[in-house]
Amino acid sequence: MSLLSNPTIADDSSLRIGSLLPWVNWGARLVLAGLFLWAGIRKAIEPELFLKDIESYELLPYRWSWLMSIWLPFLEITAAAALLLTRKWSQAGALVIGGLLMVFLAAIISGWVRGLTLSCGCFGASTEPANYLWLAVRDMLMLGLVAMVVKTSGGLPTKHTK
């Protein structure tokens, strides 16, 4: 009889992995919440610098860029705070952050393809030009954390409960 065919050992290992999932979920939520709280607060403190960063992507008209520089930091802060609440709120926060990351990734790739020299603006104003490859990889890693939060929180909600 092999070690893998022993039901007691197989059940035991799945129990151990299952008992780690809440800790993995909480760790991913803390990392994402910390990053997006920090990013949102930095941008909210200096919206005029964030506006310059948004404008450097050359994707939106000025009025939309101005609106984004005011609105986006508070969306990031709210979504990050939601990650620290109950399961439903943390899933909602993770999905909002996932959507934001996809938009950010599209903007980064757009700037990279068009050969723009810009600073990211991700965590407040920066004087360093963007390292596009690192920014894309970083956003994809954060998307992985988002997927982990959603998956280990029980997946996407499928029906409403009263």
C-alpha positions as CSV (number, residue, x, y, z in Angstrom):
1,M,0.0,0.0,0.0
2,S,1.5,3.3,-1.1
3,L,1.5,6.5,1.0
4,L,-0.8,8.3,-1.4
5,S,-3.4,5.5,-1.4
6,N,-3.8,5.6,2.4
7,P,-7.1,7.5,2.9
8,T,-6.1,8.7,6.4
9,I,-2.9,10.4,5.1
10,A,-4.7,11.9,2.1
11,D,-7.5,13.3,4.2
12,D,-5.0,14.6,6.7
13,S,-3.0,16.5,4.1
14,S,-6.2,18.1,2.6
15,L,-7.3,19.1,6.1
16,R,-3.9,20.9,6.6
17,I,-4.1,22.6,3.3
18,G,-7.7,23.6,3.9
19,S,-6.8,25.0,7.3
20,L,-4.2,27.2,5.7
21,L,-6.6,28.8,3.2
22,P,-8.1,31.4,5.6
23,W,-4.6,32.5,6.5
24,V,-3.6,32.7,2.8
25,N,-6.7,34.7,2.1
26,W,-6.1,37.1,5.0
27,G,-2.5,37.6,4.0
28,A,-3.4,38.4,0.3
29,R,-6.1,40.8,1.6
30,L,-3.7,42.5,3.9
31,V,-1.1,42.9,1.1
32,L,-3.6,44.3,-1.4
33,A,-5.3,46.5,1.2
34,G,-1.9,47.9,2.4
35,L,-0.8,48.7,-1.2
36,F,-4.0,50.3,-2.3
37,L,-4.5,52.3,0.9
38,W,-1.0,53.6,0.6
39,A,-1.5,54.4,-3.2
40,G,-4.9,56.0,-2.6
41,I,-3.8,58.1,0.3
42,R,-0.6,59.3,-1.6
43,K,-2.7,60.3,-4.6
44,A,-5.5,61.9,-2.5
45,I,-2.9,64.1,-0.7
46,E,-1.5,65.5,-4.0
47,P,-4.2,65.2,-6.7
48,E,-2.4,67.9,-8.9
49,L,0.7,65.6,-9.2
50,F,-1.5,62.6,-9.9
51,L,-3.3,64.6,-12.6
52,K,0.0,65.2,-14.3
53,D,0.8,61.5,-14.2
54,I,-2.7,60.7,-15.7
55,E,-2.2,63.3,-18.4
56,S,1.2,61.9,-19.4
57,Y,-0.6,58.7,-20.5
58,E,-2.4,60.8,-23.2
59,L,-5.5,58.6,-23.0
60,L,-8.2,60.9,-21.6
61,P,-9.3,64.5,-22.3
62,Y,-8.3,66.9,-19.6
63,R,-11.7,67.0,-17.8
64,W,-11.8,63.2,-17.5
65,S,-8.2,63.2,-16.3
66,W,-9.0,65.9,-13.7
67,L,-12.1,63.8,-12.6
68,M,-10.0,60.7,-12.3
69,S,-7.3,62.4,-10.3
70,I,-10.0,63.4,-7.7
71,W,-12.2,60.3,-7.8
72,L,-9.7,57.4,-8.3
73,P,-7.8,57.7,-5.0
74,F,-11.0,57.5,-3.0
75,L,-12.1,54.4,-4.9
76,E,-8.8,52.8,-4.2
77,I,-9.1,53.7,-0.5
78,T,-12.7,52.4,-0.3
79,A,-11.9,49.1,-2.1
80,A,-8.8,48.6,0.1
81,A,-10.9,49.1,3.3
82,A,-13.5,46.7,2.0
83,L,-10.8,44.0,1.8
84,L,-10.5,44.2,5.6
85,L,-14.2,43.6,6.2
86,T,-16.4,40.5,6.0
87,R,-16.2,37.9,3.2
88,K,-18.8,39.6,0.9
89,W,-17.1,43.0,1.3
90,S,-13.7,41.6,0.8
91,Q,-14.8,39.9,-2.4
92,A,-16.4,43.2,-3.6
93,G,-13.2,45.1,-2.8
94,A,-11.1,42.5,-4.5
95,L,-13.2,42.6,-7.6
96,V,-13.0,46.4,-7.8
97,I,-9.2,46.3,-7.3
98,G,-9.1,43.6,-10.0
99,G,-11.0,45.8,-12.4
100,L,-8.7,48.8,-11.6
101,L,-5.6,46.6,-12.1
102,M,-6.8,45.6,-15.5
103,V,-7.4,49.2,-16.5
104,F,-4.0,50.2,-15.1
105,L,-2.4,47.3,-17.0
106,A,-4.0,48.4,-20.3
107,A,-2.8,52.0,-19.7
108,I,0.7,50.8,-19.0
109,I,0.9,48.6,-22.1
110,S,-0.6,51.4,-24.2
111,G,2.1,53.8,-23.0
112,W,4.8,51.1,-23.6
113,V,3.6,50.4,-27.1
114,R,3.4,54.1,-28.0
115,G,6.9,54.7,-26.6
116,L,5.8,57.3,-24.0
117,T,8.3,58.3,-21.4
118,L,6.2,58.8,-18.2
119,S,6.2,58.1,-14.5
120,C,3.7,55.6,-13.3
121,G,1.8,57.6,-10.8
122,C,0.9,54.4,-9.1
123,F,2.1,55.3,-5.6
124,G,2.2,59.1,-5.9
125,A,4.4,61.3,-7.9
126,S,7.7,59.8,-9.2
127,T,10.6,61.4,-11.0
128,E,11.8,58.1,-12.3
129,P,10.6,57.0,-15.8
130,A,8.4,54.0,-15.8
131,N,9.9,50.5,-16.2
132,Y,7.1,49.1,-18.2
133,L,8.0,45.4,-17.9
134,W,8.2,45.7,-14.1
135,L,4.9,47.6,-13.9
136,A,3.2,45.0,-16.0
137,V,4.6,42.1,-14.0
138,R,3.7,43.8,-10.7
139,D,0.1,44.4,-11.8
140,M,-0.2,40.8,-13.0
141,L,1.1,39.6,-9.6
142,M,-1.4,41.8,-7.8
143,L,-4.1,40.3,-10.1
144,G,-3.0,36.9,-8.9
145,L,-3.6,38.0,-5.3
146,V,-7.0,39.3,-6.3
147,A,-7.8,35.9,-7.8
148,M,-6.6,34.2,-4.7
149,V,-8.8,36.4,-2.5
150,V,-11.9,35.7,-4.6
151,K,-11.2,32.0,-4.8
152,T,-10.3,31.4,-1.2
153,S,-13.3,33.5,-0.1
154,G,-15.6,30.9,-1.6
155,G,-15.6,32.1,-5.2
156,L,-17.8,34.6,-7.0
157,P,-21.2,35.0,-5.5
158,T,-23.7,33.1,-7.7
159,K,-27.1,34.0,-6.2
160,H,-28.5,36.5,-3.7
161,T,-29.3,35.4,-0.2
162,K,-31.9,37.2,1.9
